[in-house]
Amino acid sequence: MENTARARAATMPVRSARQAPAAMPQGVPLVPPALLARADRILLVTHLAIGDFTYLQACLRAFARAHPHARIHLWVDERRRTADPEAWPHLRKYALYDWLAACPWIDKVYDSTYSPAALAQSIDEARAARYPVVASLAVVDCHRYAHLARRISPDGFVVGLKKPAERLLHVVSRWSGYRKLDAALAVYRPEDCAHQHISDIYAGWFARCFGVHVPPAARMAQLDAPERWAQAAQAQFAAWGFAPGQAVVFVNAYSKSPDRTWPLERVAALARGLRERAEWRDAGVVVNVVPEALDDARRMLTRRADPALAHVRLFSAEEHFFQLPAVMALCRQVISVETAVMHLANAVGVPVIALMRRNHPEWAPIDRERSTVLMVPEMDDWVTRIGVDDVLAALDGGHRPPR
């Protein structure tokens, strides 16, 4: 059966890889509809974070409904790829892979791109699949991912994102990559983000590339933790000493980027500040900590030995991704810096106070009714410009802007 499918894919008419990307009339999908109608599989290549997938999943689900004959394969490129073996165990356990594995409309995930050797092996595996259609949806280093997509599919139809060279010396390398594409779509510009959410941008990609339309109501973040993990979260709350019905605040101060990270000392100050408010005096506080920082966080709390922090519990989803949304779903309020957690709060229906920089407004939480966004005053400010009092004022309903 597999060999037959590959033979069919190999006979599909495709555009020469040496031709320039096609200029298609507006309203006509960049990938020829006749080709999509015959394709038994499609590969989407991207560097994917949990926040990305929170909104991209709606588009993938819509594609699966529109083209049930085409299996969706996903290439998740690890941009932290390294030759250092000590880093590999952490990269292999990327939590997003757990979520992707639970999606029935994704048939295969290439999730071993964490080392040069693993990358080469994954490329060989993908090339053997002879994909008739490959789409590069990478917004960073678009030209390099155009090269990768064509390397994976030498004879298939390759569509991808592109953006102008930032400097004159980059023109040749960008042109070299984009000429590998059969059709191209421009990456969104900062001015495009003033009135668009990232979910709108993703929906626009799928409409333009594949003719798949995702209505606004279907773009909302969605996530249902399996019952196993919901029960585990309830057991964890009991082990922490939280009573049934007790208010719990979930705080996430960690990001991969230092400019979007809030100091743990401010989390401690926030926990003390909650004690001074009647509505939150008896609330528990769950502090989300990335696994590699968990020991340091424990040592900090131990050193402080502060009775005002007795209601604070440290948490890390070390076993499985669904531990995180399951615990969040039991909380009354989420407070998070600009990372996946603030999007997951919308997905599980818990109100969120989001601490954001100003450089990517399109990534604000999608659910406006349940979200309060605190943005730093200036474009280049780090999230540390948002103080504890600013967050407490937002929690009180004052929505005071950061100083």
Helices and strands as residue ranges (DSSP letters): H 2-10, H 33-38, E 41-46, H 50-66, E 71-76, G 85-87, H 88-92, H 96-101, E 108-110, H 116-129, E 133-136, H 142-152, E 157-162, G 168-170, H 171-178, E 183-186, G 190-193, H 198-210, G 216-219, H 227-240, E 248-252, G 258-260, H 264-275, G 278-280, E 284-288, G 291-293, H 294-304, G 307-309, E 312-315, H 323-329, E 333-337, H 340-348, E 352-356, G 361-363, G 368-370, E 371-375, G 383-385, H 388-396
